[in-house]
Amino acid sequence: MIEEDLLREMRLQNAILKAAFGDRIEALARKVEEDAVSRAIVEVLRERDRTSSGALKDAVTERLPQGSDASSRTMTRRLADLENKGVIEQIGQGRSVDYRLTGLIG
């Protein structure tokens, strides 16, 4: 019973937040979609869930059209930006870093 009450409360809070910030979340989703590297990062994580940093970077590079700016520096900046905006989260530190989606954008 307590778990059901907690889930109901969490769903209500989610609905309130979506109602209050839905426009901002949609704008963020559009901005991610417009950037090829950010879009590829999100696409890979949708398919693979939790993914190591190296495997994610390799998969993103493979998806991008030839001539795209997929440098290590660009990838690192996009990952940090997506993390700062709450789109992805970093798990672990140092050499064992994984990433996964937070569920903020669909």
N, CA, C and O of each residue as an XYZ file, in Angstrom:
424
protein
N       0.816     -1.204      0.000
C       0.000      0.000      0.000
C       0.855      1.261      0.000
O       0.564      2.215     -0.723
N       1.890      1.264      0.798
C       2.767      2.434      0.864
C       3.434      2.664     -0.489
O       3.567      3.806     -0.928
N       3.854      1.584     -1.153
C       4.492      1.721     -2.456
C       3.519      2.300     -3.480
O       3.911      3.130     -4.301
N       2.275      1.880     -3.441
C       1.267      2.410     -4.357
C       1.044      3.895     -4.116
O       0.918      4.669     -5.065
N       0.994      4.292     -2.854
C       0.831      5.706     -2.518
C       2.031      6.520     -2.996
O       1.877      7.621     -3.525
N       3.209      5.970     -2.806
C       4.426      6.654     -3.250
C       4.441      6.800     -4.766
O       4.769      7.870     -5.278
N       4.094      5.746     -5.485
C       4.041      5.825     -6.948
C       3.013      6.841     -7.414
O       3.281      7.604     -8.343
N       1.858      6.868     -6.796
C       0.824      7.834     -7.159
C       1.331      9.261     -6.929
O       1.109     10.139     -7.762
N       2.004      9.492     -5.811
C       2.549     10.814     -5.503
C       3.621     11.212     -6.521
O       3.661     12.358     -6.968
N       4.484     10.270     -6.883
C       5.530     10.559     -7.863
C       4.927     10.877     -9.230
O       5.401     11.779     -9.920
N       3.891     10.144     -9.623
C       3.229     10.427    -10.905
C       2.592     11.808    -10.906
O       2.637     12.520    -11.909
N       2.005     12.178     -9.786
C       1.410     13.510     -9.669
C       2.486     14.587     -9.788
O       2.304     15.578    -10.496
N       3.590     14.391     -9.104
C       4.686     15.360     -9.182
C       5.229     15.458    -10.601
O       5.536     16.550    -11.078
N       5.347     14.327    -11.271
C       5.796     14.327    -12.667
C       4.843     15.117    -13.549
O       5.278     15.911    -14.383
N       3.558     14.903    -13.369
C       2.559     15.609    -14.173
C       2.637     17.115    -13.929
O       2.552     17.904    -14.870
N       2.796     17.505    -12.687
C       2.905     18.927    -12.352
C       4.143     19.536    -13.012
O       4.071     20.619    -13.592
N       5.258     18.850    -12.923
C       6.489     19.358    -13.518
C       6.385     19.457    -15.039
O       6.859     20.422    -15.637
N       5.764     18.457    -15.659
C       5.584     18.510    -17.113
C       4.670     19.658    -17.512
O       4.900     20.320    -18.524
N       3.643     19.891    -16.723
C       2.740     21.004    -17.022
C       3.462     22.342    -16.867
O       3.261     23.260    -17.661
N       4.295     22.442    -15.846
C       4.988     23.705    -15.565
C       6.157     23.956    -16.515
O       6.421     25.099    -16.886
N       6.852     22.898    -16.907
C       8.081     23.072    -17.680
C       8.041     22.382    -19.043
O       9.078     22.235    -19.690
N       6.869     21.961    -19.482
C       6.744     21.253    -20.752
C       7.320     22.000    -21.928
O       7.980     21.402    -22.778
N       7.080     23.309    -21.994
C       7.610     24.099    -23.112
C       9.130     24.098    -23.128
O       9.744     23.990    -24.190
N       9.737     24.218    -21.952
C      11.207     24.213    -21.873
C      11.778     22.849    -22.253
O      12.802     22.755    -22.930
N      11.100     21.801    -21.804
C      11.570     20.453    -22.125
C      11.463     20.205    -23.629
O      12.376     19.633    -24.224
N      10.376     20.624    -24.241
C      10.214     20.476    -25.689
C      11.264     21.287    -26.448
O      11.793     20.821    -27.458
N      11.566     22.486    -25.974
C      12.597     23.311    -26.616
C      13.959     22.640    -26.507
O      14.747     22.665    -27.452
N      14.231     22.050    -25.366
C      15.493     21.329    -25.188
C      15.562     20.136    -26.130
O      16.601     19.888    -26.743
N      14.474     19.402    -26.250
C      14.437     18.242    -27.150
C      14.689     18.676    -28.597
O      15.400     17.995    -29.335
N      14.109     19.803    -28.999
C      14.340     20.308    -30.363
C      15.802     20.700    -30.561
O      16.385     20.431    -31.611
N      16.387     21.332    -29.557
C      17.784     21.747    -29.656
C      18.707     20.531    -29.775
O      19.660     20.546    -30.554
N      18.423     19.489    -29.010
C      19.210     18.254    -29.105
C      19.061     17.648    -30.494
O      20.042     17.194    -31.084
N      17.857     17.638    -31.009
C      17.577     17.058    -32.325
C      18.300     17.816    -33.442
O      18.690     17.215    -34.442
N      18.479     19.112    -33.282
C      19.113     19.938    -34.316
C      20.624     19.743    -34.391
O      21.226     20.008    -35.431
N      21.237     19.289    -33.319
C      22.684     19.087    -33.299
C      22.982     17.618    -33.591
O      22.551     16.735    -32.848
N      23.708     17.361    -34.657
C      23.943     15.989    -35.104
C      24.627     15.130    -34.045
O      24.252     13.972    -33.859
N      25.614     15.672    -33.354
C      26.347     14.892    -32.352
C      25.447     14.589    -31.153
O      25.389     13.449    -30.692
N      24.754     15.594    -30.656
C      23.852     15.386    -29.514
C      22.747     14.396    -29.871
O      22.409     13.519    -29.077
N      22.194     14.543    -31.060
C      21.139     13.636    -31.512
C      21.654     12.200    -31.566
O      20.963     11.278    -31.132
N      22.856     12.007    -32.093
C      23.432     10.666    -32.192
C      23.697     10.071    -30.808
O      23.490      8.876    -30.601
N      24.145     10.879    -29.878
C      24.375     10.397    -28.507
C      23.069      9.866    -27.923
O      23.031      8.769    -27.364
N      22.007     10.643    -28.054
C      20.705     10.242    -27.498
C      20.194      8.990    -28.211
O      19.664      8.089    -27.561
N      20.342      8.920    -29.522
C      19.884      7.747    -30.269
C      20.593      6.476    -29.808
O      19.958      5.443    -29.594
N      21.907      6.564    -29.658
C      22.682      5.390    -29.223
C      22.237      4.957    -27.827
O      22.056      3.766    -27.572
N      22.061      5.920    -26.925
C      21.665      5.567    -25.566
C      20.239      5.021    -25.506
O      19.926      4.225    -24.621
N      19.386      5.426    -26.413
C      18.040      4.834    -26.470
C      18.121      3.357    -26.835
O      17.351      2.542    -26.325
N      19.038      3.022    -27.701
C      19.191      1.641    -28.154
C      19.939      0.758    -27.161
O      19.636     -0.426    -27.016
N      20.910      1.341    -26.487
C      21.825      0.533    -25.668
C      21.665      0.726    -24.167
O      22.302      0.015    -23.390
N      20.852      1.645    -23.749
C      20.683      1.951    -22.333
C      22.016      2.428    -21.759
O      22.574      3.409    -22.250
N      22.522      1.777    -20.763
C      23.780      2.190    -20.121
C      24.951      1.760    -21.003
O      25.085      0.587    -21.350
N      25.801      2.737    -21.363
C      26.871      2.479    -22.321
C      28.167      3.110    -21.853
O      28.171      4.230    -21.342
N      29.255      2.400    -22.027
C      30.559      2.940    -21.636
C      30.915      4.132    -22.520
O      30.446      4.251    -23.652
N      31.732      4.988    -21.991
C      32.126      6.201    -22.703
C      32.766      5.875    -24.050
O      32.412      6.467    -25.070
N      33.693      4.949    -24.050
C      34.378      4.590    -25.295
C      33.443      4.003    -26.336
O      33.495      4.379    -27.507
N      32.585      3.078    -25.913
C      31.635      2.451    -26.847
C      30.642      3.480    -27.370
O      30.248      3.434    -28.535
N      30.240      4.406    -26.506
C      29.309      5.456    -26.925
C      29.953      6.356    -27.972
O      29.341      6.660    -28.995
N      31.168      6.773    -27.720
C      31.854      7.648    -28.671
C      32.064      6.955    -30.012
O      31.897      7.576    -31.062
N      32.429      5.674    -29.988
C      32.610      4.923    -31.237
C      31.297      4.820    -32.011
O      31.266      5.032    -33.224
N      30.219      4.495    -31.305
C      28.911      4.337    -31.962
C      28.413      5.657    -32.541
O      27.825      5.683    -33.622
N      28.648      6.745    -31.824
C      28.227      8.065    -32.308
C      29.013      8.427    -33.563
O      28.438      8.905    -34.541
N      30.312      8.202    -33.540
C      31.156      8.505    -34.696
C      30.691      7.729    -35.933
O      30.686      8.271    -37.038
N      30.304      6.474    -35.752
C      29.826      5.656    -36.873
C      28.526      6.192    -37.464
O      28.289      6.054    -38.664
N      27.686      6.797    -36.637
C      26.378      7.294    -37.095
C      26.455      8.609    -37.849
O      25.603      8.896    -38.690
N      27.445      9.387    -37.560
C      27.518     10.728    -38.137
C      27.929     10.683    -39.598
O      28.738      9.846    -39.998
N      27.373     11.577    -40.386
C      27.781     11.653    -41.793
C      29.265     11.995    -41.891
O      29.817     12.684    -41.033
N      29.887     11.510    -42.935
C      31.297     11.798    -43.147
C      31.500     13.305    -43.226
O      30.730     14.010    -43.879
N      32.523     13.786    -42.568
C      32.803     15.209    -42.559
C      32.208     15.937    -41.364
O      32.453     17.129    -41.175
N      31.434     15.232    -40.562
C      30.874     15.854    -39.351
C      31.978     16.052    -38.332
O      32.984     15.344    -38.331
N      31.768     17.033    -37.462
C      32.754     17.297    -36.415
C      32.528     16.326    -35.265
O      31.760     16.601    -34.344
N      33.208     15.187    -35.333
C      33.076     14.162    -34.299
C      34.383     14.003    -33.537
O      34.715     12.905    -33.090
N      35.119     15.090    -33.387
C      36.380     15.013    -32.667
C      36.126     14.638    -31.212
O      35.018     14.795    -30.699
N      37.148     14.152    -30.574
C      37.039     13.767    -29.162
C      36.633     14.962    -28.311
O      35.845     14.836    -27.374
N      37.175     16.107    -28.648
C      36.854     17.330    -27.903
C      35.373     17.703    -28.072
O      34.710     18.060    -27.098
N      34.858     17.620    -29.296
C      33.441     17.911    -29.545
C      32.556     16.935    -28.792
O      31.581     17.338    -28.158
N      32.888     15.658    -28.858
C      32.107     14.633    -28.169
C      32.086     14.893    -26.659
O      31.038     14.790    -26.021
N      33.234     15.226    -26.101
C      33.319     15.503    -24.666
C      32.469     16.706    -24.293
O      31.795     16.700    -23.262
N      32.497     17.738    -25.127
C      31.677     18.931    -24.858
C      30.187     18.607    -24.916
O      29.416     19.052    -24.066
N      29.783     17.828    -25.924
C      28.361     17.485    -26.045
C      27.897     16.624    -24.880
O      26.799     16.826    -24.361
N      28.720     15.668    -24.463
C      28.356     14.830    -23.320
C      28.197     15.685    -22.068
O      27.239     15.508    -21.315
N      29.118     16.602    -21.841
C      29.027     17.483    -20.668
C      27.799     18.367    -20.742
O      27.124     18.579    -19.735
N      27.501     18.887    -21.929
C      26.331     19.751    -22.104
C      25.039     18.980    -21.846
O      24.150     19.470    -21.149
N      24.934     17.783    -22.404
C      23.733     16.972    -22.201
C      23.583     16.573    -20.736
O      22.469     16.496    -20.217
N      24.701     16.323    -20.081
C      24.643     15.988    -18.652
C      24.212     17.200    -17.827
O      23.377     17.079    -16.931
N      24.776     18.357    -18.127
C      24.413     19.587    -17.396
C      22.945     19.938    -17.566
O      22.335     20.515    -16.666
N      22.377     19.595    -18.711
C      20.967     19.905    -18.975
C      20.026     18.815    -18.469
O      18.807     18.952    -18.573
N      20.581     17.739    -17.925
C      19.764     16.690    -17.347
C      19.243     15.664    -18.334
O      18.352     14.881    -18.002
N      19.789     15.655    -19.552
C      19.337     14.720    -20.574
C      19.970     13.341    -20.364
O      19.315     12.316    -20.551
N      21.245     13.327    -19.977
C      21.956     12.081    -19.701
C      22.584     12.177    -18.322
O      22.697     13.259    -17.747
N      22.989     11.028    -17.804
C      23.723     11.039    -16.547
C      24.969     10.184    -16.689
O      24.987      9.183    -17.406
N      26.000     10.605    -15.991
C      27.265      9.883    -15.979
C      27.268      8.970    -14.764
O      26.882      9.369    -13.665
N      27.709      7.744    -14.982
C      27.814      6.779    -13.905
C      29.272      6.346    -13.824
O      29.847      5.899    -14.817
N      29.857      6.477    -12.666
C      31.258      6.102    -12.485
C      32.189      7.274    -12.720
O      31.770      8.391    -13.022
N      33.462      6.976    -12.571
C      34.489      8.008    -12.731
C      35.736      7.417    -13.366
O      35.889      6.199    -13.464
N      36.607      8.292    -13.789
C      37.888      7.860    -14.337
C      37.726      7.037    -15.599
O      37.032      7.440    -16.533
N      38.374      5.874    -15.621
C      38.358      5.015    -16.810
C      37.076      4.203    -16.951
O      36.821      3.632    -18.012
N      36.272      4.145    -15.903
C      35.049      3.333    -15.976
C      33.802      4.210    -15.924
O      32.987      4.105    -15.008
N      33.672      5.077    -16.927
C      32.522      5.971    -17.015
C      31.505      5.400    -18.000
O      31.840      5.044    -19.129
N      30.264      5.322    -17.548
C      29.147      4.943    -18.403
C      28.187      6.117    -18.470
O      28.218      7.011    -17.625
N      27.337      6.103    -19.482
C      26.294      7.120    -19.627
C      24.961      6.433    -19.856
O      24.906      5.326    -20.393
N      23.884      7.094    -19.444
C      22.537      6.634    -19.741
C      21.610      7.826    -19.773
O      21.910      8.882    -19.217
N      20.471      7.643    -20.436
C      19.463      8.697    -20.506
C      18.774      8.833    -19.155
O      18.641      7.863    -18.409
N      18.335     10.062    -18.851
C      17.612     10.287    -17.610
C      16.106     10.144    -17.801
O      15.371      9.960    -16.831
N      15.646     10.229    -19.045
C      14.218     10.186    -19.314
C      13.586     11.567    -19.405
O      12.371     11.685    -19.566
N      14.400     12.613    -19.303
C      13.872     13.976    -19.379
C      13.214     14.248    -20.728
O      12.126     14.819    -20.801
N      13.891     13.831    -21.790
C      13.299     14.014    -23.121
C      12.979     12.633    -23.685
O      13.646     11.647    -23.370
N      11.940     12.581    -24.526
C      11.462     11.296    -25.064
C      12.330     10.681    -26.027
O      12.021      9.604    -26.537
